[in-house]
Amino acid sequence: MPPRRTDAIDLTLSREEAWVAHAALLDACERVVDAGGDASPYRRPLARIERGDELDAEGTTLLRDALVDYLGDAPVRDRAPGRALLRRTDDAVESTPRRV
């Protein structure tokens, strides 16, 4: 068995949460592209969500930030699972040791 990744955050997503996470990350990606920025940081977390894999610390931080922006204008169906996921991602990011 391969060793567990040390940068992985144990953030298991329900199907509904994965849908909201994917929508939030795509929305963030589109905003970055529209502003002339580089959307490549979003590729890995999007792919990991699509595969059902854990996010690393960087992906979880991107997801948290994307959810903050997305939930203001999110469809009603996405708001409750999105808020719950935002709380969990925020807790996960805050509990992850920072690199020095």
MODELLER restraints for C-alpha pairs under 7 A, 6 or more apart:
rsr = mdl.restraints
at = mdl.atoms
rsr.add(forms.Gaussian(group=physical.xy_distance, feature=features.Distance(at['CA:7:A'], at['CA:56:A']), mean=5.31, stdev=0.5))
rsr.add(forms.Gaussian(group=physical.xy_distance, feature=features.Distance(at['CA:7:A'], at['CA:57:A']), mean=5.82, stdev=0.5))
rsr.add(forms.Gaussian(group=physical.xy_distance, feature=features.Distance(at['CA:8:A'], at['CA:54:A']), mean=6.37, stdev=0.5))
rsr.add(forms.Gaussian(group=physical.xy_distance, feature=features.Distance(at['CA:8:A'], at['CA:55:A']), mean=5.91, stdev=0.5))
rsr.add(forms.Gaussian(group=physical.xy_distance, feature=features.Distance(at['CA:8:A'], at['CA:56:A']), mean=4.18, stdev=0.5))
rsr.add(forms.Gaussian(group=physical.xy_distance, feature=features.Distance(at['CA:8:A'], at['CA:57:A']), mean=6.14, stdev=0.5))
rsr.add(forms.Gaussian(group=physical.xy_distance, feature=features.Distance(at['CA:9:A'], at['CA:54:A']), mean=6.52, stdev=0.5))
rsr.add(forms.Gaussian(group=physical.xy_distance, feature=features.Distance(at['CA:9:A'], at['CA:55:A']), mean=6.04, stdev=0.5))
rsr.add(forms.Gaussian(group=physical.xy_distance, feature=features.Distance(at['CA:9:A'], at['CA:56:A']), mean=5.63, stdev=0.5))
rsr.add(forms.Gaussian(group=physical.xy_distance, feature=features.Distance(at['CA:9:A'], at['CA:57:A']), mean=6.14, stdev=0.5))
rsr.add(forms.Gaussian(group=physical.xy_distance, feature=features.Distance(at['CA:9:A'], at['CA:92:A']), mean=6.98, stdev=0.5))
rsr.add(forms.Gaussian(group=physical.xy_distance, feature=features.Distance(at['CA:10:A'], at['CA:54:A']), mean=6.38, stdev=0.5))
rsr.add(forms.Gaussian(group=physical.xy_distance, feature=features.Distance(at['CA:11:A'], at['CA:54:A']), mean=6.25, stdev=0.5))
rsr.add(forms.Gaussian(group=physical.xy_distance, feature=features.Distance(at['CA:12:A'], at['CA:54:A']), mean=6.91, stdev=0.5))
rsr.add(forms.Gaussian(group=physical.xy_distance, feature=features.Distance(at['CA:16:A'], at['CA:81:A']), mean=6.97, stdev=0.5))
rsr.add(forms.Gaussian(group=physical.xy_distance, feature=features.Distance(at['CA:17:A'], at['CA:81:A']), mean=5.82, stdev=0.5))
rsr.add(forms.Gaussian(group=physical.xy_distance, feature=features.Distance(at['CA:17:A'], at['CA:82:A']), mean=6.68, stdev=0.5))
rsr.add(forms.Gaussian(group=physical.xy_distance, feature=features.Distance(at['CA:17:A'], at['CA:85:A']), mean=6.62, stdev=0.5))
rsr.add(forms.Gaussian(group=physical.xy_distance, feature=features.Distance(at['CA:18:A'], at['CA:49:A']), mean=6.47, stdev=0.5))
rsr.add(forms.Gaussian(group=physical.xy_distance, feature=features.Distance(at['CA:20:A'], at['CA:78:A']), mean=5.99, stdev=0.5))
rsr.add(forms.Gaussian(group=physical.xy_distance, feature=features.Distance(at['CA:20:A'], at['CA:82:A']), mean=6.09, stdev=0.5))
rsr.add(forms.Gaussian(group=physical.xy_distance, feature=features.Distance(at['CA:21:A'], at['CA:63:A']), mean=6.74, stdev=0.5))
rsr.add(forms.Gaussian(group=physical.xy_distance, feature=features.Distance(at['CA:22:A'], at['CA:46:A']), mean=6.25, stdev=0.5))
rsr.add(forms.Gaussian(group=physical.xy_distance, feature=features.Distance(at['CA:22:A'], at['CA:49:A']), mean=6.90, stdev=0.5))
rsr.add(forms.Gaussian(group=physical.xy_distance, feature=features.Distance(at['CA:24:A'], at['CA:66:A']), mean=5.43, stdev=0.5))
rsr.add(forms.Gaussian(group=physical.xy_distance, feature=features.Distance(at['CA:24:A'], at['CA:67:A']), mean=5.54, stdev=0.5))
rsr.add(forms.Gaussian(group=physical.xy_distance, feature=features.Distance(at['CA:24:A'], at['CA:70:A']), mean=5.40, stdev=0.5))
rsr.add(forms.Gaussian(group=physical.xy_distance, feature=features.Distance(at['CA:25:A'], at['CA:42:A']), mean=6.76, stdev=0.5))
rsr.add(forms.Gaussian(group=physical.xy_distance, feature=features.Distance(at['CA:25:A'], at['CA:46:A']), mean=6.83, stdev=0.5))
rsr.add(forms.Gaussian(group=physical.xy_distance, feature=features.Distance(at['CA:25:A'], at['CA:63:A']), mean=6.27, stdev=0.5))
rsr.add(forms.Gaussian(group=physical.xy_distance, feature=features.Distance(at['CA:25:A'], at['CA:66:A']), mean=5.68, stdev=0.5))
rsr.add(forms.Gaussian(group=physical.xy_distance, feature=features.Distance(at['CA:27:A'], at['CA:70:A']), mean=6.93, stdev=0.5))
rsr.add(forms.Gaussian(group=physical.xy_distance, feature=features.Distance(at['CA:28:A'], at['CA:66:A']), mean=5.54, stdev=0.5))
rsr.add(forms.Gaussian(group=physical.xy_distance, feature=features.Distance(at['CA:29:A'], at['CA:39:A']), mean=5.39, stdev=0.5))
rsr.add(forms.Gaussian(group=physical.xy_distance, feature=features.Distance(at['CA:29:A'], at['CA:42:A']), mean=6.35, stdev=0.5))
rsr.add(forms.Gaussian(group=physical.xy_distance, feature=features.Distance(at['CA:32:A'], at['CA:38:A']), mean=6.53, stdev=0.5))
rsr.add(forms.Gaussian(group=physical.xy_distance, feature=features.Distance(at['CA:32:A'], at['CA:39:A']), mean=6.05, stdev=0.5))
rsr.add(forms.Gaussian(group=physical.xy_distance, feature=features.Distance(at['CA:33:A'], at['CA:39:A']), mean=6.14, stdev=0.5))
rsr.add(forms.Gaussian(group=physical.xy_distance, feature=features.Distance(at['CA:45:A'], at['CA:55:A']), mean=6.26, stdev=0.5))
rsr.add(forms.Gaussian(group=physical.xy_distance, feature=features.Distance(at['CA:45:A'], at['CA:59:A']), mean=5.10, stdev=0.5))
rsr.add(forms.Gaussian(group=physical.xy_distance, feature=features.Distance(at['CA:48:A'], at['CA:54:A']), mean=6.67, stdev=0.5))
rsr.add(forms.Gaussian(group=physical.xy_distance, feature=features.Distance(at['CA:48:A'], at['CA:55:A']), mean=6.54, stdev=0.5))
rsr.add(forms.Gaussian(group=physical.xy_distance, feature=features.Distance(at['CA:57:A'], at['CA:93:A']), mean=6.91, stdev=0.5))
rsr.add(forms.Gaussian(group=physical.xy_distance, feature=features.Distance(at['CA:60:A'], at['CA:89:A']), mean=6.30, stdev=0.5))
rsr.add(forms.Gaussian(group=physical.xy_distance, feature=features.Distance(at['CA:60:A'], at['CA:93:A']), mean=6.80, stdev=0.5))
rsr.add(forms.Gaussian(group=physical.xy_distance, feature=features.Distance(at['CA:61:A'], at['CA:93:A']), mean=6.19, stdev=0.5))
rsr.add(forms.Gaussian(group=physical.xy_distance, feature=features.Distance(at['CA:64:A'], at['CA:86:A']), mean=5.89, stdev=0.5))
rsr.add(forms.Gaussian(group=physical.xy_distance, feature=features.Distance(at['CA:64:A'], at['CA:89:A']), mean=5.60, stdev=0.5))
rsr.add(forms.Gaussian(group=physical.xy_distance, feature=features.Distance(at['CA:64:A'], at['CA:90:A']), mean=6.24, stdev=0.5))
rsr.add(forms.Gaussian(group=physical.xy_distance, feature=features.Distance(at['CA:67:A'], at['CA:82:A']), mean=6.93, stdev=0.5))
rsr.add(forms.Gaussian(group=physical.xy_distance, feature=features.Distance(at['CA:67:A'], at['CA:86:A']), mean=6.24, stdev=0.5))
rsr.add(forms.Gaussian(group=physical.xy_distance, feature=features.Distance(at['CA:71:A'], at['CA:79:A']), mean=6.18, stdev=0.5))
rsr.add(forms.Gaussian(group=physical.xy_distance, feature=features.Distance(at['CA:71:A'], at['CA:82:A']), mean=6.80, stdev=0.5))
